[in-house]
Amino acid sequence: MAALTQIDSKIFSAREFRLESGQTLPVLELAYETYGVRSPQGDNGILVVHGYTSSHHAAGHNAAGKQGRGVAEGAAGWFDGLIGPGKAIDTDRYFVVSVNALGSAHGSTGPNGIDPRTAKPYGPTFPEITMRDMVASQKLLVDSLGLKSLIAVVGPSMGGFQSFQWAASYPGFMKAIVASVSAPRAPSRAGGLEQLQKRLAGDPNWNGGWYYDNGGVTATLEQIRYETLLAYGQTEDAAKAAAKSWAKVYDAHSLVTLRRAIDSFDITDQYAKVTAKVLYVQSKTDKLFDIALCPAYVTDMRKAGIDITYVELPSDKGHLASHADAAMWAPILDAFVKSLG
């Protein structure tokens, strides 16, 4: 297959973005990449959304000076096995938009961004956001690109949450969603957010959350990321290397902001709104999303009239399965997307 060479990294901007909480962000910015060419009718778009701490760099290899904040120069995109010329999400056919979530730390408006009202980082003053806020901001981006509809919204983990939320928030706008290593509601993790906040605040550089000018909390972030990657199924050496590079660019407040949005996510009472087809892909070894719960989710969605295809990957890669073992389900994704027309 030919390499993906046409990667455009851009920033979308809007003003006075009202959040579900009632608060308003004076400026909304979303970092994003596009692959492929939009059709004249604006009907060949596929939106790709990322997991908890990932970025918008989903495919290909960024050229020098073209990567977004926190995206390593030349690094392969995290869904590169599935997106590109001739791949399951074929960039010769589709216009693919991969967006960095609101609240993240890779170039979109988030706690490490500058609050125009103070000319300083938002830090601990960044407002609470929800999955609905993330999706609403992405709808503005999609509209700005001249896309009249979407073929699909695709994403793993928190990206799966966003995909499900798209289906509930904007029924009829996309033909399908693809959610992998995810679920239609957040797993129960009592006290997890409080434990995360306490651990971050225990860093000697925390300074009430204003750590930006005194060295940051890199050591704590690195250890948290290392432990997380081990739990996801990564090897120790790989986890150590990835955690070190990630901790240099990520923001502790983004961890908290996105975690709070994740913990409040649940569309299981909104199935009646969903008209999109669903491809739901789970990993048998995922320790974050209990596969034993998935058949019940699928049954309930089918009872609600949702056209859902459910796949269990026989992967040993745990929560990383849908990209680390992309080859296992690439033919299924390819056939599913092509069936959408």
Secondary structure, 3 states (H helix, E strand, C coil): CCCCCCEEEEEEEEEEEECCCCCEEEEEEEEEEEECCCCCCCCCEEEEECCCCCCCCCCCECCCCCCCCCCCCCCECCCCCCEECCCCEECCCCEEEEECCCCCCCCCCCCCCEECCCCEECHHHCCCCCHHHHHHHHHHHHHHCCCCCEEEEEEECHHHHHHHHHHHHCCCCEEEEEEECCCCECCCCCCHHHHHHHHHHCCCCCHHHCCCCCCCCHHHHHHHHHHHHHHHCCCHHHHHHHHHHHHCCCCHHHHHHHHHHHHCCECCCCHHHCCCEEEEEEECCCCCCCHHHHHHHHHHHHHCCCCEEEEEECCCCHHHHHHHCHHHHHHHHHHHHHHCC
